[in-house]
Each structure stands twice: as C-alpha cells, then as structure tokens.
Amino acid sequence: MNFAKVDELKRELDGFRPLPPAAVRNLDEVYRVEWTYNSNAIEGNTLSLLETKLVLEEGLTIGGKKLREHFEVINHSEAISYVQDIVNRNMELTEYVIKSIHQLVLKNIDDENAGRYRMINVMISGSQHTPPHFTVVPEQMEQLVQWYQEQQGKLHPVELAARFHFQFVFIHPFTDGNGRTARLLMNLILMKHGYPPAIVKAANDARLRYYETLEEASMNGNLIPFVELITECVEESLQRYISAVK
C-alpha cells in the first residue's frame, strides 16, 4: 500500500498546528453534519443533508419523516461527541468503548440491544458473507481489540483504521447499527493518530463502491480495494482541513 500522498498531506496539515480555534470549530460543525448525514444515508436514512443540519442545529422535526430517522441523527451526533472525548482524553480503544458507542447509536431505537453483542445469528442484506455464529462473537471481539493494540505502531494508521473497520463488520457483533459503529470506530482510530475524520460518501457510486470493496474483502480476502477507498476519503479530508486553515 502506498500512503505517500496521505503522509505528505498530513505533514502539511501538521505544519499549521496548533490549528486556529475558530477554524477548528467551523470544521467540527461542518463535519458533524456531513459525517452524520452520509453515515446514516448509507444505511437507508432518508433525511437530506439540509434536513440533517436542521435536526442537529435547530432541533426541528421534519414532517413526513420517521421518528427513528430523527433519533439516528441525534444519536450519531452524540456518538461523535463521545468519540471526540475519547480522543481528547487519550483513552484506549476497548470493548467498553465499542459497546458505549453502539449504545449511543441505538439509544431510543432499540434499547434492549443497544451496547450488547448479538444473541442471535444474522444475515447481511445484499451480501454473500455470513457473519460468525453469535456464540463466538465475544471471543472474536476480544481478539479484534487485541489485534488493534498489537498493530498500533506497525501498520500505517490509515491501514490500521480501514482494516479494523473491515474486521468489525465481518464479525457483525451487533444486531443492528454495525455500519454506523464501524465508521465511528474507524474515525476514532484516525483521530487518535492526528487525522481528521474520513467521510465515506453516500452518493450512489460511492456507496456502491463502499459495499463492493467490503464484499471483495469478505469473500476473497482482498482488502486492498477497501483500504484504497478509505485512503482516498482520508486524503479528501486532509485537503479540506488544509484549505480551511491556510
């Protein structure tokens, strides 16, 4: 994997540190809305980018939209705040953190299963991959966190974040909310390493490529296309941050 462009952009952004507080606040507001909108839209939420912004920033209820869709927006924003707090306090990524993020994602939507590993076997819509039996989920999640801890400092942070995302959705540890949680965890890893959050776009072609590269990794063990996709998302975020602070 070639991360030369990412490294170059990261060095350029680091050259502007400490970043201007006003610029950071503005970027935080913009990314909170865009990250929430895209991550929810990938999973089928029908609120537009503007509607997502109105729900988050104005507290409005959008007519004709489901209550669940509003909760998905509010919950995702709260989960972002939690991720930012973990990063700011330099806390380790643990199973407790993973479950806490998921609990926020599903709050008021499925409180019974929020923050709890699944107790049933599941299928993934549109995928040929069958997630592991629910009885092995706790063991596999423990192994995933251990793998992450061992690979820190060995893998490039972008590859580490992308591979963690893939392995998480491969296990599919929760009954619902796995995709949103995976992208939050991926960005937690990136942000812990000084990168801005990477936004996987929900536009048709981008969403299709996201699912196709995950499927390629799941069925054929080829993670390169998925890591390349996430790398492009990171590059785009770095370029936007650099433009904002110049």
Backbone bond lengths (Angstrom), bond angles and torsions (degrees), N, CA, C in turn:
res aa  C-N    CA-C-N  psi(-1)  N-CA   C-N-CA  omega(-1)  CA-C   N-CA-C  phi
1 M - - - 1.469 - - 1.530 109.68 -
2 N 1.324 115.06 139.02 1.467 120.34 -179.03 1.530 109.65 -107.99
3 F 1.319 115.92 113.62 1.464 121.03 -179.54 1.532 111.70 -111.21
4 A 1.340 115.78 21.59 1.468 120.74 -175.38 1.526 111.62 -59.38
5 K 1.345 116.59 -44.09 1.465 119.59 -178.35 1.527 111.10 -66.99
6 V 1.327 116.29 -42.45 1.475 120.85 177.06 1.521 109.83 -58.96
7 D 1.328 116.30 -46.46 1.471 120.52 -178.02 1.531 111.09 -62.71
8 E 1.323 115.88 -39.98 1.468 120.36 179.51 1.527 110.68 -64.35
9 L 1.324 116.60 -45.21 1.470 121.06 179.13 1.527 110.81 -65.71
10 K 1.327 116.36 -39.55 1.476 120.56 179.32 1.529 110.09 -62.74
11 R 1.322 116.98 -42.82 1.470 120.71 178.26 1.529 110.52 -62.43
12 E 1.348 115.64 -40.10 1.466 119.48 179.51 1.531 110.55 -64.34
13 L 1.331 117.00 -44.30 1.464 120.36 178.61 1.519 110.74 -64.25
14 D 1.326 116.89 -42.86 1.466 120.70 179.81 1.528 111.52 -60.95
15 G 1.339 116.02 -27.26 1.461 120.69 178.74 1.516 112.98 -66.03
16 F 1.337 116.73 -19.35 1.470 121.05 179.45 1.530 112.48 -93.88
17 R 1.342 116.70 -3.76 1.471 119.35 -178.24 1.523 110.65 -73.31
18 P 1.363 117.81 145.66 1.477 125.28 -3.07 1.526 111.60 -70.07
19 L 1.333 114.93 136.61 1.462 120.12 -177.74 1.528 109.94 -68.68
20 P 1.338 117.69 145.23 1.473 120.88 179.10 1.528 111.04 -57.81
21 P 1.339 118.14 127.46 1.470 121.24 -176.74 1.529 113.70 -54.18
22 A 1.334 117.47 -39.87 1.470 120.59 -179.17 1.521 110.50 -64.08
23 A 1.328 116.32 -40.93 1.469 120.64 179.26 1.523 110.56 -66.48
24 V 1.326 116.33 -40.01 1.468 120.69 179.57 1.528 110.72 -63.79
25 R 1.332 116.64 -42.70 1.483 120.26 178.85 1.528 110.20 -62.20
26 N 1.326 116.56 -44.04 1.464 120.38 -179.87 1.523 111.52 -63.51
27 L 1.329 116.29 -44.92 1.465 120.88 178.58 1.524 110.89 -62.23
28 D 1.330 115.68 -39.60 1.467 120.40 179.13 1.527 111.01 -61.10
29 E 1.335 116.38 -43.73 1.472 120.87 179.13 1.523 111.28 -64.49
30 V 1.325 116.00 -45.64 1.472 120.69 -178.57 1.524 110.56 -64.16
31 Y 1.335 116.36 -47.15 1.462 120.51 -176.71 1.521 111.88 -69.29
32 R 1.332 117.49 -34.18 1.470 120.52 178.23 1.523 110.12 -59.57
33 V 1.319 116.74 -44.16 1.467 121.18 179.99 1.528 110.45 -70.06
34 E 1.323 117.47 -48.31 1.469 120.79 -175.75 1.525 111.92 -67.31
35 W 1.331 116.06 -43.01 1.467 121.04 178.99 1.521 109.84 -62.85
36 T 1.319 117.33 -44.91 1.466 121.78 179.45 1.524 110.73 -64.09
37 Y 1.319 116.14 -47.69 1.472 119.71 -178.95 1.533 110.95 -59.61
38 N 1.331 116.82 -52.69 1.460 120.21 -175.05 1.519 112.70 -65.67
39 S 1.334 117.32 -43.30 1.459 120.08 -178.14 1.529 110.82 -64.81
40 N 1.337 116.99 -39.51 1.464 120.17 177.34 1.524 111.69 -71.02
41 A 1.331 116.68 -40.43 1.469 120.67 -178.14 1.522 111.10 -64.40
42 I 1.328 117.50 -35.46 1.465 121.08 176.59 1.524 109.98 -56.99
43 E 1.336 116.37 -34.32 1.467 121.26 -177.47 1.526 112.99 -91.76
44 G 1.346 117.51 4.31 1.458 119.85 174.54 1.513 116.24 105.96
45 N 1.335 118.37 1.24 1.465 120.51 175.80 1.527 108.99 -64.37
46 T 1.338 117.03 133.24 1.472 120.49 -172.89 1.528 113.98 -97.45
47 L 1.342 118.22 0.65 1.460 119.78 176.77 1.528 109.65 -66.94
48 S 1.324 117.11 134.49 1.459 121.78 178.78 1.526 110.51 -74.44
49 L 1.316 116.52 173.38 1.464 120.96 177.07 1.523 110.33 -59.98
50 L 1.327 116.86 -45.27 1.465 120.98 179.66 1.526 111.06 -65.02
51 E 1.332 117.14 -42.90 1.472 120.61 179.05 1.537 110.72 -63.69
52 T 1.330 116.00 -38.78 1.464 120.32 176.79 1.528 109.99 -60.76
53 K 1.326 116.31 -43.70 1.462 121.98 178.63 1.531 110.74 -60.90
54 L 1.330 117.17 -43.69 1.468 121.59 -178.98 1.533 111.66 -65.54
55 V 1.344 116.59 -39.44 1.462 120.29 177.71 1.531 110.18 -64.86
56 L 1.333 116.28 -43.65 1.465 121.09 -176.68 1.520 113.22 -72.21
57 E 1.330 115.86 -48.26 1.462 120.12 -170.00 1.520 113.92 -94.21
58 E 1.331 117.65 -25.27 1.466 120.51 -178.19 1.526 112.40 -111.39
59 G 1.339 116.10 -11.11 1.468 119.69 -179.41 1.512 113.09 69.93
60 L 1.339 116.45 24.94 1.469 120.68 -176.86 1.525 111.49 -82.25
61 T 1.322 114.86 153.39 1.457 121.84 171.06 1.526 107.43 -103.41
62 I 1.307 116.90 128.37 1.464 121.61 -176.89 1.526 109.82 -90.01
63 G 1.321 116.09 121.39 1.464 121.27 -178.92 1.521 112.16 -60.24
64 G 1.315 115.59 139.77 1.457 120.87 176.64 1.517 114.16 81.68
65 K 1.331 117.77 -1.35 1.470 121.06 179.20 1.529 109.69 -105.02
66 K 1.333 115.40 149.08 1.461 120.60 -177.07 1.528 111.63 -69.28
67 L 1.321 115.44 149.67 1.463 120.97 176.80 1.522 110.20 -60.47
68 R 1.332 116.33 -38.65 1.467 121.01 178.90 1.527 110.89 -56.40
69 E 1.340 116.77 -39.89 1.463 119.84 -177.87 1.523 111.20 -65.95
70 H 1.320 116.43 -34.90 1.464 120.30 175.98 1.529 110.94 -67.41
71 F 1.347 115.97 -42.48 1.461 119.96 178.29 1.535 110.68 -63.05
72 E 1.341 116.66 -37.10 1.460 120.02 179.84 1.534 110.69 -61.26
73 V 1.320 116.63 -37.73 1.466 121.27 178.24 1.526 110.96 -68.46
74 I 1.333 115.87 -51.80 1.471 121.14 -178.21 1.534 110.60 -61.55
75 N 1.336 115.78 -44.21 1.463 120.80 -178.35 1.527 111.61 -63.73
76 H 1.334 116.17 -42.17 1.456 119.54 -177.81 1.526 110.38 -64.37
77 S 1.320 116.08 -39.32 1.469 120.09 178.09 1.528 110.62 -63.13
78 E 1.333 116.61 -41.42 1.471 120.33 178.08 1.531 110.70 -64.89
79 A 1.337 115.68 -37.23 1.468 119.86 178.49 1.529 110.93 -66.16
80 I 1.346 117.14 -36.86 1.468 120.92 175.62 1.528 109.58 -61.64
81 S 1.326 116.84 -44.40 1.471 120.40 179.01 1.526 110.91 -60.32
82 Y 1.319 116.26 -39.82 1.464 120.71 178.28 1.528 110.76 -64.79
83 V 1.343 116.37 -43.55 1.462 121.26 177.86 1.532 110.22 -60.02
84 Q 1.331 116.28 -44.97 1.470 120.40 178.86 1.526 110.94 -60.79
85 D 1.338 116.86 -38.44 1.462 121.36 179.42 1.529 110.78 -65.72
86 I 1.333 116.34 -41.56 1.471 121.25 177.77 1.526 109.83 -59.93
87 V 1.346 115.71 -43.88 1.467 120.92 -179.74 1.524 110.64 -65.85
88 N 1.333 116.67 -47.14 1.473 121.02 -177.85 1.526 112.37 -62.50
89 R 1.322 115.89 -33.83 1.473 120.33 -179.32 1.525 112.29 -90.75
90 N 1.338 115.18 0.91 1.467 121.80 178.50 1.528 111.75 54.61
91 M 1.339 115.88 41.88 1.459 120.81 178.99 1.526 110.07 -82.52
92 E 1.325 116.15 152.16 1.456 121.72 179.29 1.534 111.11 -72.85
93 L 1.314 115.35 153.06 1.458 120.93 172.73 1.528 107.33 -82.81
94 T 1.317 116.04 113.84 1.468 122.31 -177.49 1.527 109.51 -127.40
95 E 1.323 115.72 173.36 1.462 119.79 175.59 1.526 110.63 -63.95
96 Y 1.314 116.58 -33.26 1.469 119.84 177.17 1.534 110.33 -61.66
97 V 1.325 116.79 -43.82 1.464 121.34 178.35 1.533 110.07 -62.68
98 I 1.322 116.72 -44.15 1.467 121.21 179.32 1.529 110.50 -58.81
99 K 1.326 116.41 -47.80 1.464 121.00 -179.20 1.532 111.04 -66.56
100 S 1.320 116.45 -35.11 1.471 120.49 179.46 1.527 111.18 -67.00
101 I 1.336 116.61 -40.97 1.472 120.41 176.75 1.520 109.70 -62.59
102 H 1.325 116.40 -45.37 1.470 120.01 -179.48 1.529 111.18 -64.64
103 Q 1.317 116.29 -37.30 1.468 119.53 178.63 1.527 110.43 -60.35
104 L 1.327 116.48 -39.57 1.469 120.47 178.07 1.519 111.01 -68.27
105 V 1.329 116.95 -39.12 1.472 121.73 -178.49 1.533 111.32 -61.79
106 L 1.335 116.71 -38.39 1.473 120.06 -175.30 1.529 114.24 -103.51
107 K 1.329 117.00 7.81 1.469 120.32 -178.62 1.530 111.07 -58.34
108 N 1.310 117.12 133.74 1.477 124.31 -179.21 1.532 113.40 66.93
109 I 1.321 116.71 3.10 1.466 120.77 177.79 1.526 109.59 -108.57
110 D 1.351 115.18 -49.20 1.464 121.13 177.17 1.527 107.70 -148.50
111 D 1.322 114.93 74.46 1.469 120.02 -174.57 1.532 112.81 -63.06
112 E 1.319 116.30 -26.83 1.474 119.73 -178.76 1.527 111.34 -65.07
113 N 1.334 116.27 -37.94 1.463 120.63 -176.33 1.527 113.58 -103.33
114 A 1.326 117.27 -6.34 1.471 120.74 -178.55 1.523 110.73 -62.82
115 G 1.333 116.16 123.84 1.456 120.53 178.00 1.509 114.80 76.78
116 R 1.347 117.10 12.82 1.469 121.22 -179.11 1.519 109.63 -124.20
117 Y 1.338 116.82 132.18 1.460 119.67 175.39 1.528 109.54 -60.98
118 R 1.308 115.75 148.89 1.469 120.23 -174.41 1.536 111.54 -65.63
119 M 1.333 113.27 146.56 1.461 121.19 177.48 1.527 110.77 -112.61
120 I 1.318 115.12 17.61 1.461 121.20 178.18 1.532 108.31 -136.59
121 N 1.319 116.18 163.30 1.458 120.76 172.47 1.524 108.70 -86.56
122 V 1.313 116.79 144.92 1.465 120.75 -175.99 1.522 111.18 -130.29
123 M 1.320 114.81 158.11 1.461 122.99 170.95 1.526 107.08 -113.66
124 I 1.341 116.92 154.87 1.462 121.36 177.24 1.519 108.29 -106.86
125 S 1.309 116.29 120.04 1.457 121.52 -178.21 1.528 110.79 -57.77
126 G 1.327 116.53 129.18 1.460 121.77 176.72 1.515 114.66 80.21
127 S 1.344 117.38 3.65 1.468 120.44 -178.02 1.522 110.40 -120.16
128 Q 1.331 115.72 147.17 1.467 120.32 175.03 1.526 111.46 -85.45
129 H 1.333 116.31 -11.00 1.467 120.71 -178.88 1.522 111.40 -74.51
130 T 1.308 116.23 130.25 1.464 121.59 174.12 1.529 108.42 -104.32
131 P 1.337 117.75 114.65 1.475 120.39 180.00 1.522 111.46 -59.87
132 P 1.330 117.16 155.99 1.470 120.78 -178.09 1.529 112.69 -60.38
133 H 1.329 115.13 158.19 1.465 122.31 178.95 1.528 109.24 -56.94
134 F 1.330 115.65 141.72 1.474 119.61 -173.76 1.528 112.89 -58.96
135 T 1.327 116.92 -25.98 1.464 119.27 -177.50 1.529 113.15 -67.95
136 V 1.336 117.47 -20.97 1.475 119.95 -178.56 1.531 112.29 -100.37
137 V 1.337 116.77 -2.12 1.468 120.17 -177.88 1.530 112.77 -57.94
138 P 1.344 119.84 -49.69 1.473 119.14 -179.16 1.531 112.67 -56.57
139 E 1.326 116.41 -42.47 1.465 120.72 -179.71 1.533 110.49 -65.30
140 Q 1.331 116.30 -43.56 1.466 119.65 -178.20 1.525 111.81 -68.49
141 M 1.318 117.68 -33.98 1.467 120.21 176.98 1.528 110.95 -69.64
142 E 1.312 116.00 -37.72 1.470 120.09 175.77 1.531 109.72 -61.59
143 Q 1.331 115.84 -42.68 1.469 121.16 178.86 1.526 111.64 -66.07
144 L 1.338 116.89 -36.41 1.466 120.98 179.40 1.528 110.61 -64.18
145 V 1.313 116.85 -45.34 1.475 120.43 179.37 1.527 109.94 -64.62
146 Q 1.322 116.43 -39.75 1.474 120.75 177.84 1.527 110.10 -63.63
147 W 1.342 116.17 -42.63 1.478 121.08 177.26 1.521 110.44 -58.91
148 Y 1.331 116.39 -44.52 1.470 120.96 179.64 1.525 110.87 -59.43
149 Q 1.316 115.85 -45.81 1.467 120.18 -178.58 1.528 111.45 -63.98
150 E 1.330 116.07 -36.63 1.475 120.62 -179.86 1.528 112.10 -73.06
151 Q 1.339 116.87 -31.71 1.470 120.94 -174.27 1.527 113.41 -87.61
152 Q 1.338 116.70 -12.51 1.467 119.28 177.27 1.527 108.94 -60.73
153 G 1.314 116.40 129.72 1.456 120.20 -178.98 1.516 113.67 87.09
154 K 1.354 116.59 -12.35 1.470 120.70 177.19 1.524 110.21 -101.81
155 L 1.331 116.45 -51.22 1.465 121.05 177.49 1.519 109.92 -86.28
156 H 1.325 117.12 151.09 1.465 121.16 171.10 1.534 107.37 -59.34
157 P 1.343 118.61 139.34 1.474 120.43 -177.24 1.532 114.32 -52.96
158 V 1.329 117.43 -35.99 1.473 119.71 -179.72 1.523 110.25 -68.90
159 E 1.324 116.67 -41.51 1.467 120.05 177.46 1.519 110.45 -67.33
160 L 1.327 116.88 -39.69 1.464 121.85 177.91 1.527 110.35 -58.75
161 A 1.338 116.54 -47.18 1.465 121.49 -178.98 1.522 111.56 -64.90
162 A 1.343 116.67 -42.99 1.465 121.18 -178.83 1.525 111.39 -66.87
163 R 1.328 116.15 -43.80 1.467 119.18 -179.57 1.530 111.53 -67.46
164 F 1.333 116.36 -36.43 1.464 119.42 176.61 1.530 109.52 -62.57
165 H 1.333 116.41 -45.74 1.469 121.35 178.08 1.519 109.88 -54.94
166 F 1.346 116.77 -49.73 1.465 120.09 -178.28 1.524 111.59 -60.92
167 Q 1.335 116.57 -49.51 1.463 119.32 -176.80 1.529 111.48 -62.73
168 F 1.328 116.10 -33.97 1.463 120.87 178.33 1.533 110.41 -63.10
169 V 1.341 117.35 -50.49 1.464 118.99 -178.58 1.521 111.94 -71.59
170 F 1.336 117.46 -24.20 1.468 121.31 175.37 1.531 109.36 -64.50
171 I 1.333 116.14 -42.82 1.471 121.16 177.09 1.526 110.53 -71.56
172 H 1.355 116.04 -36.82 1.467 121.84 -179.75 1.532 109.92 52.40
173 P 1.339 116.55 62.56 1.471 119.68 -168.16 1.524 116.00 -71.03
174 F 1.343 117.50 -16.90 1.461 120.39 -176.87 1.529 111.14 -115.25
175 T 1.314 115.63 160.77 1.464 119.02 179.97 1.523 111.55 -70.33
176 D 1.325 117.15 -31.37 1.463 122.05 -178.20 1.530 108.01 -151.38
177 G 1.317 116.17 158.92 1.461 120.32 175.67 1.524 114.63 82.23
178 N 1.334 117.34 14.21 1.461 120.65 -177.82 1.527 112.78 -66.09
179 G 1.344 116.93 -41.78 1.460 120.29 -177.79 1.518 112.36 -64.24
180 R 1.328 116.16 -48.89 1.466 120.38 179.06 1.533 111.13 -60.29
181 T 1.338 115.52 -43.36 1.465 120.30 179.98 1.531 110.59 -65.04
182 A 1.326 117.09 -40.59 1.471 121.25 179.36 1.522 111.12 -60.44
183 R 1.335 116.98 -43.03 1.471 119.95 -178.56 1.529 111.39 -71.88
184 L 1.321 116.84 -33.10 1.468 120.34 174.89 1.534 110.28 -65.87
185 L 1.321 117.00 -41.93 1.466 121.19 179.64 1.524 111.16 -68.51
186 M 1.318 116.57 -39.81 1.462 120.97 176.66 1.529 110.14 -57.81
187 N 1.325 115.80 -45.48 1.461 119.40 -179.60 1.523 112.40 -73.35
188 L 1.314 117.27 -29.60 1.467 119.87 173.16 1.533 109.47 -58.38
189 I 1.325 116.09 -45.31 1.469 120.88 179.35 1.526 110.75 -64.06
190 L 1.331 116.77 -45.99 1.465 120.17 179.02 1.530 111.15 -60.75
191 M 1.323 116.10 -46.36 1.470 120.51 -177.39 1.531 111.32 -66.23
192 K 1.333 117.28 -34.37 1.471 120.60 177.03 1.528 110.88 -63.27
193 H 1.332 115.90 -25.11 1.463 121.07 -179.89 1.530 112.00 -99.97
194 G 1.332 116.96 14.25 1.454 120.58 173.08 1.514 115.85 86.57
195 Y 1.331 117.25 12.87 1.463 121.15 177.88 1.526 110.08 -97.08
196 P 1.339 117.21 152.34 1.468 118.59 171.03 1.524 109.37 -72.47
197 P 1.338 118.16 160.44 1.463 119.35 177.78 1.523 111.20 -63.85
198 A 1.324 115.47 142.53 1.465 121.49 177.72 1.524 108.85 -96.85
199 I 1.313 116.30 129.64 1.460 120.26 -178.48 1.527 109.70 -103.21
200 V 1.337 115.32 117.08 1.466 120.72 173.30 1.522 106.48 -81.68
201 K 1.311 116.86 118.60 1.466 121.25 -173.81 1.529 111.87 -74.05
202 A 1.330 114.70 149.39 1.464 120.75 -178.31 1.519 112.38 -97.83
203 A 1.343 118.09 -2.32 1.473 120.85 176.98 1.524 108.78 -55.64
204 N 1.329 116.12 148.41 1.471 121.47 -170.00 1.520 114.75 -46.41
205 D 1.338 117.82 -53.86 1.465 120.71 -176.57 1.525 111.15 -64.94
206 A 1.334 116.59 -41.35 1.466 121.32 -178.34 1.530 110.47 -67.30
207 R 1.319 115.90 -42.70 1.472 120.64 179.66 1.521 110.34 -63.35
208 L 1.348 115.75 -42.56 1.462 120.72 179.66 1.526 110.70 -63.02
209 R 1.340 116.13 -44.17 1.467 119.77 179.28 1.519 110.83 -63.48
210 Y 1.319 116.94 -38.88 1.465 122.08 178.18 1.527 110.29 -58.10
211 Y 1.334 116.08 -49.91 1.464 119.82 -179.20 1.526 112.03 -69.13
212 E 1.327 116.91 -38.25 1.473 120.42 -179.22 1.527 111.67 -65.47
213 T 1.341 117.03 -40.44 1.467 119.36 -179.96 1.525 111.25 -71.23
214 L 1.324 117.27 -33.87 1.468 120.21 174.42 1.530 110.48 -65.77
215 E 1.330 116.18 -40.16 1.473 120.85 179.16 1.524 110.61 -65.44
216 E 1.338 116.33 -41.39 1.470 121.13 178.10 1.536 110.03 -60.32
217 A 1.314 115.96 -41.93 1.467 120.40 179.09 1.529 111.00 -67.16
218 S 1.330 116.35 -40.88 1.467 120.94 -177.50 1.526 112.17 -68.34
219 M 1.335 116.15 -44.13 1.466 119.91 -171.66 1.529 112.95 -88.81
220 N 1.344 117.16 -32.09 1.471 120.35 -174.60 1.526 113.56 -116.84
221 G 1.334 116.07 -3.86 1.457 119.01 179.10 1.516 114.05 72.96
222 N 1.339 116.54 12.75 1.470 121.09 -179.13 1.529 109.18 -96.77
223 L 1.323 116.48 101.48 1.466 120.90 -177.17 1.523 113.37 -90.13
224 I 1.328 117.21 -8.44 1.465 119.79 -173.77 1.530 112.98 -57.78
225 P 1.343 120.45 -47.80 1.477 118.84 -179.99 1.528 113.03 -60.43
226 F 1.340 117.48 -36.21 1.462 120.24 179.57 1.526 110.97 -70.33
227 V 1.324 116.52 -43.69 1.472 119.74 178.34 1.530 109.83 -62.33
228 E 1.328 116.75 -38.54 1.472 120.51 178.07 1.528 110.86 -63.37
229 L 1.327 117.65 -40.77 1.458 121.87 178.08 1.529 110.87 -61.25
230 I 1.325 116.31 -47.83 1.470 120.03 179.94 1.529 110.21 -64.78
231 T 1.319 117.05 -37.24 1.467 121.02 177.69 1.526 110.48 -59.67
232 E 1.315 117.46 -43.09 1.467 121.83 177.73 1.531 111.04 -62.25
233 C 1.330 116.79 -40.62 1.467 121.04 177.85 1.534 110.64 -63.19
234 V 1.331 116.77 -39.95 1.467 121.38 178.91 1.527 110.04 -66.62
235 E 1.331 116.71 -43.39 1.474 121.11 178.59 1.527 110.56 -58.48
236 E 1.331 116.47 -43.89 1.468 120.94 -179.59 1.527 110.75 -62.28
237 S 1.339 116.37 -42.27 1.469 119.82 179.06 1.526 111.54 -65.22
238 L 1.316 116.61 -42.86 1.462 120.73 178.85 1.528 110.80 -60.13
239 Q 1.340 115.85 -43.25 1.467 119.98 -180.00 1.528 111.28 -64.35
240 R 1.332 116.79 -38.49 1.471 120.32 179.23 1.526 110.61 -67.37
241 Y 1.318 117.07 -41.03 1.462 120.74 178.91 1.527 110.47 -64.94
242 I 1.325 116.76 -42.84 1.468 121.03 -179.91 1.536 109.69 -61.52
243 S 1.331 115.93 -45.07 1.482 120.24 179.81 1.512 110.97 -61.07
244 A 1.324 117.02 -35.82 1.463 121.43 -176.07 1.525 113.04 -74.47
245 V 1.337 117.32 -27.78 1.468 119.86 -174.82 1.535 113.35 -103.57
246 K 1.322 116.46 -6.41 1.473 119.74 -179.41 1.515 111.15 -64.79
